């Protein structure tokens, strides 16, 4: 009889704990973020954007044919943590094994050199990121093989 009373007391408590354990995913708060990347006022149609918070996981988004993206941090389209964050944009096309075409200036491919920041203070679907060639244009970069690479050693 005392076992039944213990179960009657314990069961509601277990249900309550399981409800609270299921709330949230234990990860930092994120807000949905979507936007568009432009270079010299034209949509950038290839590449990806990374929003890099300090001491947290970066949010990434792939650019579509209109330069639009949706950010994902942990799960698809789950957004980005609020705050002011550094940004990098990587956009290049492989031409051959030893050459590729830069679609944006290389400085934008690293948060250390891009000079770009965004402030995320709530959900948004119109975050605009503007890049410029500053008078330059897309260019091909070639890598010369040093002859040290031996694919048989892989």
Kinemage of the C-alpha trace (Angstrom):
@kinemage 1
@onewidth
@group {chain A} dominant
@subgroup {mainchain}
@vectorlist {calphas} color= white
{ca unk a 1} P 0.000 0.000 0.000
{ca unk a 2} L 2.814 2.436 0.825
{ca unk a 3} L 4.414 1.607 -2.535
{ca unk a 4} L 1.253 2.729 -4.334
{ca unk a 5} L 1.227 6.014 -2.387
{ca unk a 6} L 4.895 6.557 -3.243
{ca unk a 7} L 4.131 5.987 -6.918
{ca unk a 8} L 1.121 8.317 -6.759
{ca unk a 9} L 3.343 11.029 -5.273
{ca unk a 10} L 6.310 10.375 -7.534
{ca unk a 11} L 4.478 10.054 -10.853
{ca unk a 12} L 3.230 13.665 -11.074
{ca unk a 13} L 6.704 14.875 -10.083
{ca unk a 14} L 8.317 12.771 -12.838
{ca unk a 15} L 5.847 14.105 -15.405
{ca unk a 16} L 6.597 17.680 -14.367
{ca unk a 17} L 10.362 17.146 -14.601
{ca unk a 18} L 10.047 15.512 -18.032
{ca unk a 19} L 7.998 18.458 -19.304
{ca unk a 20} L 10.628 20.974 -18.217
{ca unk a 21} L 13.472 18.828 -19.535
{ca unk a 22} L 11.870 18.934 -22.983
{ca unk a 23} L 11.664 22.745 -23.083
{ca unk a 24} L 14.413 24.331 -25.176
{ca unk a 25} L 17.329 22.570 -26.737
{ca unk a 26} L 19.988 23.678 -24.227
{ca unk a 27} L 21.680 25.778 -26.896
{ca unk a 28} L 22.056 29.548 -27.090
{ca unk a 29} L 18.948 31.489 -28.120
{ca unk a 30} L 18.733 31.992 -31.873
{ca unk a 31} L 16.470 34.096 -34.052
{ca unk a 32} L 15.558 33.393 -37.678
{ca unk a 33} L 17.746 35.404 -40.071
{ca unk a 34} L 17.570 35.632 -43.852
{ca unk a 35} L 18.915 38.199 -46.236
{ca unk a 36} L 20.789 38.966 -49.395
{ca unk a 37} L 24.419 39.639 -50.366
{ca unk a 38} L 25.307 42.228 -53.009
{ca unk a 39} L 28.587 43.102 -54.661
{ca unk a 40} L 28.670 46.524 -56.286
{ca unk a 41} L 24.835 46.617 -56.020
{ca unk a 42} L 24.353 43.308 -57.885
{ca unk a 43} L 23.287 40.075 -56.127
{ca unk a 44} L 26.151 37.668 -55.431
{ca unk a 45} L 24.813 34.374 -56.778
{ca unk a 46} L 27.494 31.901 -55.684
{ca unk a 47} L 29.113 31.176 -52.342
{ca unk a 48} L 28.143 31.333 -48.710
{ca unk a 49} L 27.974 33.738 -45.799
{ca unk a 50} L 29.216 33.069 -42.257
{ca unk a 51} L 28.189 35.170 -39.268
{ca unk a 52} L 30.738 34.567 -36.512
{ca unk a 53} L 29.770 35.440 -32.918
{ca unk a 54} L 32.572 35.665 -30.355
{ca unk a 55} L 32.996 32.375 -28.463
{ca unk a 56} L 29.997 30.725 -30.126
{ca unk a 57} L 29.287 28.574 -33.134
{ca unk a 58} L 29.069 30.434 -36.460
{ca unk a 59} L 25.856 30.668 -38.454
{ca unk a 60} L 26.108 29.888 -42.165
{ca unk a 61} L 23.951 30.308 -45.227
{ca unk a 62} L 24.384 29.309 -48.859
{ca unk a 63} L 23.680 31.940 -51.497
{ca unk a 64} L 21.028 31.202 -54.106
{ca unk a 65} L 20.638 32.534 -57.655
{ca unk a 66} L 19.363 35.859 -56.278
{ca unk a 67} L 22.050 36.213 -53.600
{ca unk a 68} L 19.593 35.242 -50.853
{ca unk a 69} L 20.456 33.117 -47.823
{ca unk a 70} L 18.958 31.699 -44.609
{ca unk a 71} L 21.216 31.246 -41.606
{ca unk a 72} L 21.682 27.971 -39.762
{ca unk a 73} L 23.660 27.510 -36.547
{ca unk a 74} L 22.776 24.058 -35.219
{ca unk a 75} L 19.788 22.995 -37.301
{ca unk a 76} L 18.597 24.015 -40.781
{ca unk a 77} L 17.233 27.582 -40.795
{ca unk a 78} L 17.429 27.947 -36.997
{ca unk a 79} L 19.033 31.381 -37.389
{ca unk a 80} L 21.757 33.170 -35.479
{ca unk a 81} L 22.375 34.282 -31.902
{ca unk a 82} L 21.511 37.962 -31.332
{ca unk a 83} L 24.344 40.482 -31.111
{ca unk a 84} L 26.884 42.283 -33.248
{ca unk a 85} L 29.013 39.785 -35.125
{ca unk a 86} L 31.820 39.648 -37.678
{ca unk a 87} L 31.033 38.394 -41.190
{ca unk a 88} L 32.877 36.538 -43.925
{ca unk a 89} L 31.765 35.770 -47.467
{ca unk a 90} L 33.407 33.031 -49.514
{ca unk a 91} L 32.627 33.029 -53.238
{ca unk a 92} L 34.896 31.382 -55.775
{ca unk a 93} L 34.522 28.857 -58.574
{ca unk a 94} L 36.972 26.057 -59.278
{ca unk a 95} L 38.195 26.111 -62.859
{ca unk a 96} L 40.845 23.363 -62.709
{ca unk a 97} L 42.759 21.603 -59.928
{ca unk a 98} L 45.229 24.455 -59.857
{ca unk a 99} L 43.081 27.517 -60.570
{ca unk a 100} L 39.897 29.141 -59.403
{ca unk a 101} L 37.923 32.324 -60.080
{ca unk a 102} L 37.448 34.765 -57.199
{ca unk a 103} L 33.905 36.192 -57.321
{ca unk a 104} L 34.592 38.599 -54.429
{ca unk a 105} L 37.837 40.146 -53.226
{ca unk a 106} L 39.761 37.578 -51.117
{ca unk a 107} L 39.696 39.890 -48.072
{ca unk a 108} L 36.012 38.996 -47.551
{ca unk a 109} L 36.742 35.287 -47.002
{ca unk a 110} L 37.960 35.814 -43.413
{ca unk a 111} L 36.437 37.608 -40.440
{ca unk a 112} L 39.976 38.762 -39.664
{ca unk a 113} L 40.198 40.812 -42.872
{ca unk a 114} L 36.645 41.403 -44.141
{ca unk a 115} L 35.869 44.468 -42.028
{ca unk a 116} L 32.204 43.393 -42.133
{ca unk a 117} L 29.876 43.251 -39.135
{ca unk a 118} L 26.133 42.817 -38.710
{ca unk a 119} L 23.862 43.433 -35.759
{ca unk a 120} L 21.178 40.836 -35.155
{ca unk a 121} L 18.661 42.188 -32.645
{ca unk a 122} L 15.671 40.059 -33.586
{ca unk a 123} L 14.182 37.944 -36.355
{ca unk a 124} L 14.698 39.373 -39.836
{ca unk a 125} L 14.279 38.299 -43.431
{ca unk a 126} L 15.918 41.352 -45.003
{ca unk a 127} L 19.495 41.475 -43.715
{ca unk a 128} L 21.533 43.143 -46.455
{ca unk a 129} L 25.287 42.625 -46.785
{ca unk a 130} L 27.067 44.909 -49.246
{ca unk a 131} L 30.474 44.120 -50.754
{ca unk a 132} L 32.538 46.014 -53.294
{ca unk a 133} L 35.357 45.327 -55.712
{ca unk a 134} L 36.538 48.922 -55.153
{ca unk a 135} L 37.319 49.246 -58.842
{ca unk a 136} L 38.593 45.673 -59.208
{ca unk a 137} L 36.894 42.718 -60.863
{ca unk a 138} L 36.744 38.909 -60.598
{ca unk a 139} L 40.092 37.256 -61.299
{ca unk a 140} L 41.638 33.826 -61.720
{ca unk a 141} L 44.200 32.646 -59.188
{ca unk a 142} L 46.597 29.860 -60.117
{ca unk a 143} L 48.516 27.555 -57.808
{ca unk a 144} L 51.766 26.079 -59.034
{ca unk a 145} L 52.546 22.550 -57.910
{ca unk a 146} L 55.792 22.276 -55.981
{ca unk a 147} L 56.173 18.659 -57.036
{ca unk a 148} L 56.164 17.525 -53.387
{ca unk a 149} L 52.666 16.081 -53.509
{ca unk a 150} L 52.527 12.336 -54.099
{ca unk a 151} L 48.927 11.045 -54.329
{ca unk a 152} L 50.181 7.468 -53.835
{ca unk a 153} L 51.071 8.407 -50.226
{ca unk a 154} L 47.437 9.086 -49.297
